[in-house]
Amino acid sequence: MEQVPISLPAAILPSVSGVLSAGCTSQFVRIQPNNLSSIVSAESGEVSASTTVPTIIAFPSVPIEFTVPSGSSKNVFIDTSKSTIQFRVRYEVSTASTANYTIASHLQSSAHSWFERLQEKVNGMVTDDQTGWDVACNSDLNWAYNVADRDSNVLSLGLRGESPTIDSANMTQGHLIPAWTKATAGAISTGSNYFSYAIPFKSAMLGVDAKSMFPIGRAGKVDFTLYPPNVAPVTILSTAAGGTGAKFKVTIDQIYAEFFYLTLDEQSASLLPSPDRPWSMSGVTHRVGNGQLPAASGAISVQVPLRVKSARSLSTRFVDSVQDTTGSVNGKYDSKCPLVTAMSYYLAGQKRVPNVPHSTQFSLANVFNHTLQAYYDGGMDRLKSKCGMAQDGFATYIKTATAPTSANGFDQALITATSSTLYYSICGFEFAEDLRLASTSNFLNGTDLTSSNSYLELNQTASHPSNIQYLTFIAKADIIYVIMPNGNIEVRV
């Protein structure tokens, strides 16, 4: 047999893989919003007396606008792996109560939930617009962070850490809000808690979803806008007996974006293409759409309202239309498992994924396995994937007209039609599929969802939902930016 040629390991080759010359410099640059320094909610109504329906606090969805400095030369770059959004939230008891409350409250999901949309512009032209940014961030935290990762980022992300008394009791909810919490019945005095956050900036151009540094010195005027939600992302459950109720306010201030700038000297810059030539870079963005699942049994088809050229993955979340402890008490973050004998996607009139539909009645573990594969970006080996999703957070069924029992043959023995009694354990079920043509990190080998309509197809059991379910579809998509010599950016997604 002819001998196969071999190569040498990089560790013994007589060269370095890359080096910057000594004249290069780098620094963190902190950017303040152009249009405001803080956002203050109106005072809420009296905190309602309910152990099942959470109190709602309206919040002004005022856009927060930023302009990103371009630097002093064409050879300035942003190291996107270090991009963050920093801010502080004041959780205030603005009016004391005479009612004797037993009350508890948590931030929903993570600090990302304070921003539901991200829009980016270059020279006034929109380069990316991610609605549902908060939900996409929540899914990435659930499926791309293991327990150790989550616990090490509790302070910066506003997460609830692993229980100090119960091993591996990882909660998928945000942190406790002490000022709004009272374990034993009593009046609530005025006071505040301040929580500061530093969240990864999930952007395919300027942030952690980019696959390379961004040449900010070669681009034109770069702006981005964050949009807060119109309802504060907190869950408040309480009981009260007589008297005047407490009232709450929320303030966001100390808002900054922080980017890490690298400036090349002439020696290093000489290795780059001329500024007179286009510059290309890529990343991964999200597209989020919505649908509804009727409270009915049998075969149901729901259109997926997403159009992308290269979808790396597609997932669906199921949220009960009723926000209470027997529905989805944590709102859009509380996604529960549907009772189905078959569930799959029919994509662009071309193929069914998976080709053998899932059953949450008999093979819930396989649904979990496919979701892991969809969120693991380096291959199909589920053992290498990072996931902090607790089992009971995934295998919680939606509220049904006929409560399922183990005698019905439903899987996993976690047969509950309600949220956990620990309401801070957000349910995180997702039906997700990897849509890349091969299990690699190669670019632009995702599925084309632009040629025709796509559908979620499922067959619900007789124990169908007792309420309409709100569906959220999330597609992770490849995106390419081409920075032109005049500073404009052309986008392919």
N, C-alpha and C positions, 0 to 999 in steps of 0.2 A: 504493500500500500504506500502510495506517495505521502511523504511527510507533509502535514499541514503547517503552513507558515505561522509563526507566533509573533506576538508583540511584547513589548516590555511594560511593566507596571509604571505608572506615572511617577511613583515615589522614587524611582532610581534614574529617571531621565535627567540629563545634565542641563536642565533649564528650569526657570520658575514659570508658573502658569500665568502670572500676571502681576504687574506692579505699577503703582502710581509714582510719578517723580516727586521729589521733595518739595517742589513749589506749589503743589496742589493744597487747597484749603477746604475745610468743611465746618459747618456750624448749624445749630438749630435756629430756625426763624419762627417767631411767634407772630400770628396774624390775627388782628381783631376784626370783628364785623364792621362793615361800612355803615350800617343803618341803625344800629341799636347797641346798648350795653347790657340790657336786661329785658326779660319778659315776665310780667306779673299777671297772675290769674285774678279774676274777680273773686270775692269771698263766696264760698259755696253756700248752699242752703244748709239747714240743720242736718247733721249726720243722721241718716235714717236708722230707725230701730229695726234691724233685720239680721237674722243669722243665715239667711239664704240668698238675699239679693244685695249686691254690693252698692255702696254709695258712689255716685258719679260726680266728678269735679270737672266742670267745663274749663277749657284752657284755650287761650287765644293762639290760633295757628298763624303767627306772624312770621313771614319768611326772614331768615337770617342770611345776609348776603356778605360774601367775602371776595376780595380781589387778591390774587396770588402774585407777589412781586416776581419780576422776570429776571432779576439779578443784573450784574454789571457787564456781562458779555454773552456771546453766543455759546460759550462753553460752560454754562452753568446748568447743573442737573439736580433733580430732586430724587433722593434715595427713598423710593416709595414704600419700602418695607418698614419705615419708621414714622409714617404719617399718622397723626392722631387728631382727634377732636377733644378738647378739654372744656369742662364747664362745671358749674356748681348749682345744686338745687336746694332751695330752702323749703322744707316741709313745715308749715306753720299752723298752730292752733290760734286762729285770729280772734275767736270769740269763745270764752270759757263756757262750760256747761254747768247747770245745776242738776241735770239728769245723772243718774248713776249708771255709767256705761261699763260694759265689758266689751272691749274693742281691740281689734288687731288689724294691721295693715302692712302690705308689702308692695315694693316696686314690681311691676310685671316684667318678667323676662330679665333684661339687663338694661344698662343705661342707654343702649341703642334705641330703646323704645321711646325715647323722648324726641326722635326725629323719624318721620314716616316717609319722607321723600328727599332725594338728592338729585339736583340738577346741575350740570356743568356746561359752561359756555367758553368758547374761544372766539375773540373778536365779535362777540354778540351772537354767534351761531351756536345752537345747542349741539353738544357733542355726545352727551349721554343724559338720560332722564330716567331715574329709577324710582318709580312709585312702589309702595310696599317695601321700602328699604328696610324698615324696622322688622318686618316679618321675615325677610330674606336673611337679615343678620341673626335673628332668633334661630332659624333653621341651621345656619352654619355653626352657631354656638352649640346647639344640641348634638349635631352629627359630626363636627370636625374638632371638638374639644373632648379629651378624656377627663376623668375626674380630677387627676392631678393638675392638668392644665387649668381647669375651672377654678380649683382651689387656690392656685398660685396667682390668679387674676381677680380674686374676689374684690379687692379694694378698688382697682381701676375700673372694672366693668360693672360694679354694683350688684354682683351676684350674691346669692345665699350659698355659703360654703358648705362643705361636708359636715355632717353632724358631729360634734365633739364627743357625743355619748353613744352613738350608734355607728358601728363600722360600715363604711361605704354607703351611708344613707345620703346619697347625692341628690340634692333638690334642684329642680330646674327653674325655680322661681328666683326673683330678685331679693334684695335684702329686706329685713324688717325695718319699719319706720317707728322708732321708739316714741316720738312725741304723739303719735296717733295710736298708741298701743297701751292697753290697760288690762292686766291679767285678772284682776279682781274688781268687782263692781265699785264704782266711785266716780266723782265728778272729775272733769278734765280741765286743767288750768291752761291759760295761755302760755305759749312757749314754742320753740322751734328746734328742728334738727337741720344741720347743714351736711350735705354729702357732696364731695367732689369726685369727679369721674374723669378718666382719660381713656377714651375708647379708640380702638383701631379704626382708621378711616377707610371704610370699604369702598374703594373706587378702583376701576380698571385703568384710569389715566393717572391719577395723582396719589393713589393709595395702595393698600396691601394686596389688592387683586390684580395689580399690574405685574407683568412678567419681566419688566426691566425698569431702569431709571427713566424718569421723564425729562426730556431736554427743555426745561422751562425757559432757558435763554434763547431758544430758537422759535418758540411759540409766540403768538401775539398776546393780546390781553386775555388772561385766564381768570374766569370768575366761577364760583360755585355757590349754590344756595341750598340751605337746609330748611326743611319745613317741619315744625313741631305738629303734633296731633291736636285735634280740637277737643279731645277728652284726655285728662291726665292719666297716664298708664299706671294706675295704682289700683289695688284691690283692698277695699275696706269693708269688713263685716263687723256688725255691732249689735248689742242689745241695750236698751235703755228703758227706764221706768219712770215716767212723769218728769216734770221740770222742763227747763229750757235746754235744747241740744247744742252741742258744740258746732262751730263753723271753722272751715279750713281754708288756707290759701297756699298757692305754690308760686315760687319765684325761681327763674333760671337767670343766673348772672355769671360773671367771670368766664365769659365765652371766648375761646381762642381756638384757632387751628395751628398746629405745630408741624412744620416740615423740616427735613434735614437736607440742607443744600451742600452740594459738592461743586467747587469751582476748580477747573483744570488749568494748569499753567500751559505755556506754549509748547513745551516739550511733549506733554501727554496729549494735548489737543491736536498736535500734528498727526497723530495716529487716527484721528476721526475723519469721516467724510466731510467734504467742504460744506459750509452753511448754505451754499448755493444749490445743493442737491436735496431732494426730499429725504426725510428721516421717518422710518417706520418703527412702530412698537405695537405690542399687543397686550391683552389682558382678558379677564373673565368678568362679565357683567351679569346682572339679573334682569329678568322681565317677569312681572307679576300680573296676573289676571284673576278675575273672580267669576264665580258661577253659583248655581243653587242646585241642591239635591232635594227632590220632593220627599215628603213623608209618605212613602208608598213602597210596596213590595214589588218584586218582579224585575224584568230587564229595563234598565234606564241608561240613556246616553246623554252626556253633557258635553257641549262644545268647549274646547280649550281655546280661550281667546288670545292666543299668543302667536306671533310671527317672528321667527328668527332664522337665520341662514344656517348656523351651525350650533345646534342645541347639544350641550354636553350632557345635560341631565334634565329630567322633568319630574316634578313632585306635586302631590296634591295633599292639602290639609283640609280637615273636616271640622267645622266649628258649629256648635248648636246655636240656633237663632235666638234662644232664650239665655240670658246671662244670669244664671243663678247656680246654686250648688248642685242641682240635679241636671244642669245643662253645662254650659261652658262659663264658669264663674270668672275666669280670667280673660274673657272676651276673645279677641282674635288670636291670642297666643295659645288658647286651650283647645288643641286639636285632638279629636277622639277617633277611635277605630270603628268603621262601619261594619255591620254584620252582613257579609256577602259570601255567596258561594262562588262567584267569579268576578274578577276585577282586572282590567287591562286598559292600555291606551291603544287607540287606532290612529296612527300617525300619518297625516298628509295623504290619506287615501292609498297608502302604500303597504304598510305592515302593521302587525299587531305586536305590542310589547307589554309583557312577555308573550311569546307565542302560545304558551300554556297559561291561561289566566290564573291569578292567585285566588285563594280562598282564605278569608280570615276566620272562617268557621272551623277549618280543619288544618290549616298550615300557616298559622300566624308567624311562626319563626322564619319561614321563607320570605314573607313580606319584609320582615326586619332585615334579613340577610341582603335582599336586593337594595334596600334603602342604604345600608352601609356601603355597598358597592357603588351606588350612585354618588355618594358624597366623598368617597375616597378617591382622590385625584391622581394617584400614582399607579393605579392598577386595580385588578379585581380581587386581590387577596384581602379578604375581610379581616384576617387576623392582624393585618398591619394598619387597619383603619383606626382613626381616633373617634371615640364616641363616648359622651357622658350621659347618654340617655338611660335613665333608670327603667327597669322592666315594667314597673307598674305605671310609669308615665306613658309608655308606648301601648301596653295591652289593656287600655281602659276603653270599654265600648261606649258608643254614643247612647243617649237616652232613647229607649225603645218603647213601642206601644205595648209589647208583651215582654216582660223582663226575661232574659235568657237564664237558663239554669244549666248545671253540668249535665243533667239528664238529656238536654237537647244536643249534646255533643260539641259544645263550643269550647274552643281551645284555651290553654294556658291557665285555667283555674282562677284567673283574675276576672271573674264574671261580675262586673259592677256596672250599673247603669248611671252612676253618679260620679262627680269629681271625688277625689280622695277626701276623707275627713280632714287631712292636712291640706287645706285649700291652697297652700303655697307650693304644692307639688303640681306644677303646670303639666297637663297632659300634652305629649309631643308626638302623637302618631303622625307618620307621613307614608304615603304610597309613592315611592320614588324609583325611577329606573335610570340606569346609565345608558345614554343614547349615543355614545361614541362608537364608531365603527370597529374599533379595536381598543383593548384595555391598556392604553398607553397614555402618556402625557402629551402626545403629538397634538399639534394645533390644527384647527379646521377639519377635524374628522368626525364632527358631530352630525346629527340628523337634521336635514333641511325641513323646516316646518312652514315654509312659505308657499309651496306649490298648491296646497289644498287645505281644507279644514281638518283639524285633529279633534279627537273625542276621547273622553273618559267613559268607558263602558263597564257597567257592573250589573250584577243580579242580586238584589237584596232579598234576604230571607223573610219569612213571615213575621219575624221580630224586627220589623222595619222601624226607622226613626219615628218618634211621636211628634217631632217638630221638623220644620225645614232646616236643612244644613247649609251653611254658607261654605262654599268651596274656595280655596285659594290655590291657584296654580303658580308654581315657581319654576322658571326655566333658567338654568345657568348657560350662558351663551358666550362663544368666542367673539371678541371684538378687536378690530384693527384700527389704529390711528396712523394717518400719514401726515406728518407735519411738513407743510410746503415751505419753500424758501421765503414766501411773503408773510409767514407766521400763521396763516390759516391752517385748519386741520380738516382733513377728509376722513370720514368714518365709514367702516364696513362692519355690519353686525347682522 
